[in-house]
Each structure stands twice: as C-alpha cells, then as structure tokens.
Amino acid sequence: MSARSVLAALPAGHFDVTPLVIDAGGRWLGQGETSRVLGRGETPERPSSNELRPYEVAGYDVVWPLLHGPHGEDGTVQGLLTLTGAAYVGSGVLGSAASMDKVMTKQVLESAGVPQVAYRLITRHAWTADPESALREAKALGFPQFVKPANLGSSVGVSRVAHAGELSAALALAFSLDRRVIVEAAAAHKPRELEVGVLGNDAPQASPVGELRFEGLIYDYDTKYTEGRASMHIPAPVPSEVATRVRELALVAFKALDCAGLARIDFFYVEETGELLLNEVNTMPGFTATSMYPRLWEAAGLSYPDLVTRLVELAQEER
C-alpha cells in the first residue's frame, strides 16, 4: 500500500522509477511480477526469469527501501545497499538496527536522558535455562505490563498481561518469534499516544504533534490495519508546552540513534501526571497518503508529493 502510494505521488516528469517487489521468501521479483503484485496486490505463483540482481541496484541514483520490520527496517537491507554504493532513503545500518531493536533503542535513549517506561530484557536462553528466575524478573515490574518481541513491528506477538497467571503464555508467544523479549511496565492510567514526524539528516526538523486514538487497551495488529478502528488528530489537543517538549525529545532521539531521512517517533502522555515517555522509533513508518507520518507533514504545509521528493533529495545528500 505504501509503495503504490509513493509511486503515484512521485512527479512523473522528474523521476524515472523502476519498482521492485521482494516477496516473503526474500526473492527479488522480475518487472512483470512486480507490476502484477503492485497492480492487483497478489503474489504470483511462478518465478520470473528476469529478476534484478541485488548488486545491480548500484546503477540507480536512489533506492527507496520501503520495507517494514525484520530484513527491511533493521539495517540488513541498508547494509546490502551500502555495500553496493547506492544512495537510499532513510537511516543507515546503525540507525536502522538500533531503532529496530526495542531494548537497544531504550539503552541508547536512556544514555541521552530521554524518559521511558520501566522495562526488563529477557533472553530466550534465560527463559529456557531458568524460567522461574525470568518470571521473577518480569513480575518485578508489576501489573499490568506488556510483553513484546524485541525485533518485530505492527504489534505482532505483543501481549498485555493483566496478572501473573497470564505471564508465561505471553513470554512463550514472544519467544516463539524472537530470541530477545522486552517486558514493559504499563502506566497506572491509560496514556494518550502522541506521534511526531522527523525529517532531515544532520539538521532534522520535527513536525506538528499528532494524537492517535483507539478503543481498547492495546493498539494491536487488527486495530492498526482495520479502517475505522483508530483515528488521528492533528494537531494533538495538548498544551503547547507538551507539544514543544515532544518535538524536542523527538529530535534528541533521532540524533542519538543516528537516524537519517525520516522517522516517526511515538510517545506516551500520562495526562494525570504530566509525564512524557518515549515509546518507540519507526525509521520507515507507514507511507500511504493517509498514514500518520505524511499527514503530520501535510499539517506543516508540506504536501505528499513534495514530501516524497524531499526524501529522495535527502538520500542523495546523505550519501
């Protein structure tokens, strides 16, 4: 969806675009298959003989790795592109990898003084070797709490744990998807979810602040990708000093993690206490015309076509 949206927005007279789809198995599809996938949203059954080899991307001026999650947003594709010498949109190897791993993100931002929720890292080895000790470590955060795979997105494998009896199953689910699991304390009051877009390289700028609202206690996969289950409010109806602080902290996080190009940075705002807590950093956020990141910049006066053009320019500037 993001790819179709970006392709439609790129000024035709300014860019000569070659789309390329990578399938779930990691295969780079040929031009015919890519066109069919982008046109119908279906994965072809038979492979094509005219696949583009990974090293051939070096012949292009800019690559936009519009990929989410493991192997797309975690520095691996970015490393491949770096080796080819190709310029590409978004963060490099370090920024992508550090932002993808939720524990590493917290450790870096903790050193930069960015406030976050209390958390624990539990490894699959620790869980297998001494599950009782791992449970004690998690229980020390109190309840409710959230259990998440450290390196997945879209809320896959995330559980809200209301009491100790639910903890083992939540950990087992998370460990079935990742060898590193993060357990996070939940706020006593349901926090408001604020989001800000960052755009730029060494001199980044922050967008207006938006608020995401949804029913329920967790922003799960179905809520994220089912139309009408969540709503965006831009600008967020919060005090000006809160919005200013969100934007300041977002820029601190962007620079501390060595991000580039773009990022959407999400915060919890506990209205009852005034606390602001950074939740996560997304180095390649959803990018349809109605996604939060483009809409935040639209509120700042930057249209969707101008935004995608600016990101291509930033890729060339960075590399």
GIDADA-V158268 format. One record per residue. N is the residue number from 1. RES is the residue in one letter. OMEGA is omega as a letter, one per 20 degrees, with the letter a starting at -180 (* if undefined). NEAR is the number of other ideal C-beta (glycine too) atoms within 12 Angstrom. D_CENTER is the distance of its C-alpha to the mean C-alpha in Angstrom with 2 decimals. Layout:
N_RES_OMEGA_NEAR_D_CENTER / N_RES_OMEGA_NEAR_D_CENTER
This chain:
1_M_r_20_15.55 / 2_S_a_30_13.33 / 3_A_r_31_15.66 / 4_R_a_22_18.74 / 5_S_r_24_17.81 / 6_V_r_33_17.28 / 7_L_a_28_20.46 / 8_A_a_20_22.39 / 9_A_a_29_21.49 / 10_L_a_30_22.34 / 11_P_a_20_25.94 / 12_A_a_12_28.14 / 13_G_a_9_30.79 / 14_H_a_15_28.53 / 15_F_r_23_26.39 / 16_D_a_13_27.54 / 17_V_r_26_24.57 / 18_T_r_24_24.47 / 19_P_r_31_21.83 / 20_L_r_34_21.00 / 21_V_r_35_19.46 / 22_I_a_30_18.64 / 23_D_a_23_19.60 / 24_A_r_14_18.44 / 25_G_r_11_21.02 / 26_G_a_17_19.80 / 27_R_r_22_22.70 / 28_W_a_26_22.57 / 29_L_r_31_24.40 / 30_G_a_25_27.33 / 31_Q_a_21_27.60 / 32_G_r_21_29.47 / 33_E_r_29_27.03 / 34_T_r_30_24.06 / 35_S_a_23_25.97 / 36_R_a_21_26.79 / 37_V_a_27_23.27 / 38_L_a_28_21.96 / 39_G_a_16_25.14 / 40_R_a_13_25.47 / 41_G_a_13_22.18 / 42_E_r_15_24.17 / 43_T_a_19_24.01 / 44_P_a_22_27.42 / 45_E_a_11_29.54 / 46_R_a_12_31.44 / 47_P_r_16_30.11 / 48_S_a_22_31.01 / 49_S_a_11_33.15 / 50_N_r_16_31.66 / 51_E_r_21_28.29 / 52_L_r_27_26.80 / 53_R_a_15_26.83 / 54_P_a_24_23.80 / 55_Y_a_15_26.03 / 56_E_r_19_27.15 / 57_V_r_27_24.02 / 58_A_r_21_25.78 / 59_G_a_16_28.03 / 60_Y_a_28_25.47 / 61_D_a_22_24.86 / 62_V_r_32_21.07 / 63_V_r_36_18.53 / 64_W_r_40_15.31 / 65_P_a_44_13.13 / 66_L_a_39_11.36 / 67_L_a_36_9.92 / 68_H_r_31_7.03 / 69_G_a_30_7.30 / 70_P_r_26_10.52 / 71_H_r_25_12.76 / 72_G_a_34_10.54 / 73_E_a_40_7.58 / 74_D_r_37_9.61 / 75_G_a_34_12.45 / 76_T_r_25_14.87 / 77_V_r_39_15.00 / 78_Q_r_41_14.78 / 79_G_r_23_17.76 / 80_L_a_30_19.62 / 81_L_r_34_19.32 / 82_T_r_27_20.44 / 83_L_r_17_23.43 / 84_T_a_23_24.43 / 85_G_a_17_24.47 / 86_A_r_29_22.42 / 87_A_a_31_20.58 / 88_Y_a_41_17.00 / 89_V_r_44_14.38 / 90_G_a_48_11.59 / 91_S_r_44_11.57 / 92_G_a_34_14.20 / 93_V_a_28_14.65 / 94_L_a_23_14.71 / 95_G_r_39_11.79 / 96_S_a_44_9.48 / 97_A_a_31_11.23 / 98_A_a_36_11.58 / 99_S_a_47_8.03 / 100_M_a_42_7.17 / 101_D_a_34_10.36 / 102_K_a_41_10.41 / 103_V_r_31_14.10 / 104_M_r_30_14.14 / 105_T_a_42_11.79 / 106_K_a_35_14.38 / 107_Q_r_21_17.26 / 108_V_a_30_16.50 / 109_L_r_34_15.94 / 110_E_r_21_18.98 / 111_S_r_16_21.05 / 112_A_r_25_20.08 / 113_G_r_14_21.27 / 114_V_a_32_18.14 / 115_P_a_26_18.90 / 116_Q_r_33_16.92 / 117_V_r_34_18.02 / 118_A_a_22_20.40 / 119_Y_r_34_19.17 / 120_R_r_34_20.65 / 121_L_r_32_19.67 / 122_I_r_41_21.67 / 123_T_r_25_22.06 / 124_R_r_22_23.39 / 125_H_r_16_26.53 / 126_A_r_24_27.19 / 127_W_a_33_26.75 / 128_T_a_16_29.12 / 129_A_a_12_31.61 / 130_D_a_14_32.01 / 131_P_a_20_30.24 / 132_E_r_16_32.33 / 133_S_r_18_31.23 / 134_A_r_30_27.53 / 135_L_r_28_28.23 / 136_R_r_18_30.04 / 137_E_a_25_27.16 / 138_A_a_38_24.80 / 139_K_a_26_27.58 / 140_A_r_19_28.12 / 141_L_a_27_25.09 / 142_G_a_22_26.97 / 143_F_i_23_26.04 / 144_P_r_28_24.07 / 145_Q_r_37_21.06 / 146_F_r_41_17.78 / 147_V_a_48_17.48 / 148_K_r_45_14.24 / 149_P_a_37_13.78 / 150_A_a_38_12.33 / 151_N_r_33_10.42 / 152_L_r_33_9.22 / 153_G_r_37_6.63 / 154_S_r_25_8.09 / 155_S_r_28_10.50 / 156_V_r_23_12.48 / 157_G_a_31_15.24 / 158_V_r_35_14.74 / 159_S_r_34_18.16 / 160_R_a_27_19.73 / 161_V_a_34_22.91 / 162_A_a_19_25.75 / 163_H_a_15_28.42 / 164_A_a_20_29.35 / 165_G_a_12_30.54 / 166_E_a_22_27.07 / 167_L_a_36_25.57 / 168_S_a_23_26.84 / 169_A_r_20_25.54 / 170_A_r_37_22.00 / 171_L_r_39_22.08 / 172_A_r_25_23.61 / 173_L_a_24_20.89 / 174_A_a_38_18.10 / 175_F_r_31_20.32 / 176_S_a_19_20.91 / 177_L_a_27_17.34 / 178_D_r_33_16.85 / 179_R_r_21_19.40 / 180_R_a_31_17.60 / 181_V_r_42_17.04 / 182_I_r_41_16.20 / 183_V_a_44_18.40 / 184_E_r_40_17.79 / 185_A_r_27_20.54 / 186_A_r_29_20.36 / 187_A_r_28_21.95 / 188_A_r_16_25.50 / 189_H_r_16_24.73 / 190_K_a_21_21.80 / 191_P_r_32_19.65 / 192_R_a_35_18.52 / 193_E_a_38_14.82 / 194_L_a_45_14.41 / 195_E_r_47_11.70 / 196_V_r_52_12.34 / 197_G_r_47_11.46 / 198_V_a_47_12.50 / 199_L_r_38_14.38 / 200_G_r_30_16.60 / 201_N_a_30_17.39 / 202_D_r_15_19.91 / 203_A_a_15_20.79 / 204_P_r_32_17.59 / 205_Q_r_25_18.02 / 206_A_r_37_16.37 / 207_S_r_39_16.58 / 208_P_a_34_18.37 / 209_V_r_43_16.79 / 210_G_r_42_15.98 / 211_E_r_32_16.37 / 212_L_r_35_15.02 / 213_R_r_24_17.93 / 214_F_r_23_18.61 / 215_E_r_16_21.44 / 216_G_a_16_21.38 / 217_L_a_20_20.19 / 218_I_r_28_16.74 / 219_Y_a_34_13.93 / 220_D_a_23_14.19 / 221_Y_a_18_13.43 / 222_D_r_19_16.60 / 223_T_a_23_16.02 / 224_K_a_27_12.67 / 225_Y_r_20_14.38 / 226_T_a_14_17.97 / 227_E_r_12_19.32 / 228_G_a_12_20.95 / 229_R_r_19_19.41 / 230_A_r_29_17.37 / 231_S_r_20_18.30 / 232_M_r_29_17.03 / 233_H_a_23_19.43 / 234_I_i_30_19.43 / 235_P_r_26_20.73 / 236_A_r_34_20.16 / 237_P_r_18_23.66 / 238_V_r_30_23.61 / 239_P_a_18_26.14 / 240_S_a_14_25.84 / 241_E_r_14_25.74 / 242_V_r_27_22.66 / 243_A_r_31_20.82 / 244_T_a_21_22.13 / 245_R_r_27_21.00 / 246_V_a_43_17.40 / 247_R_r_35_17.39 / 248_E_a_27_19.22 / 249_L_r_36_16.96 / 250_A_r_45_13.84 / 251_L_r_31_15.89 / 252_V_a_29_17.08 / 253_A_a_44_13.70 / 254_F_a_43_12.69 / 255_K_a_28_16.09 / 256_A_a_31_16.33 / 257_L_a_40_13.38 / 258_D_r_31_14.88 / 259_C_r_46_12.04 / 260_A_r_37_13.46 / 261_G_a_46_13.39 / 262_L_r_50_10.49 / 263_A_r_47_7.61 / 264_R_a_44_7.04 / 265_I_a_48_8.29 / 266_D_a_41_9.39 / 267_F_r_40_12.92 / 268_F_r_36_15.65 / 269_Y_r_37_18.99 / 270_V_a_25_22.00 / 271_E_a_22_24.55 / 272_E_a_12_27.52 / 273_T_a_15_27.09 / 274_G_a_18_25.27 / 275_E_r_25_22.63 / 276_L_a_39_19.23 / 277_L_r_34_16.74 / 278_L_a_44_13.29 / 279_N_a_42_10.98 / 280_E_a_45_7.58 / 281_V_r_47_5.84 / 282_N_a_42_2.66 / 283_T_r_47_5.23 / 284_M_a_39_5.47 / 285_P_r_44_4.98 / 286_G_a_34_7.87 / 287_F_r_40_10.92 / 288_T_a_24_14.06 / 289_A_a_24_16.67 / 290_T_r_20_16.17 / 291_S_a_34_12.39 / 292_M_a_38_11.77 / 293_Y_r_45_10.77 / 294_P_a_36_13.97 / 295_R_r_34_15.98 / 296_L_a_45_15.43 / 297_W_r_36_16.82 / 298_E_r_26_19.45 / 299_A_r_27_20.62 / 300_A_r_26_21.10 / 301_G_a_13_23.29 / 302_L_a_25_21.17 / 303_S_a_18_21.49 / 304_Y_r_29_19.04 / 305_P_r_25_21.29 / 306_D_r_21_21.66 / 307_L_a_36_17.94 / 308_V_r_38_17.42 / 309_T_r_26_20.61 / 310_R_a_29_19.61 / 311_L_r_44_16.52 / 312_V_r_34_18.97 / 313_E_r_23_21.34 / 314_L_r_32_18.94 / 315_A_r_31_18.32 / 316_Q_r_23_22.10 / 317_E_a_18_22.61 / 318_E_a_30_20.35 / 319_R_*_26_22.00
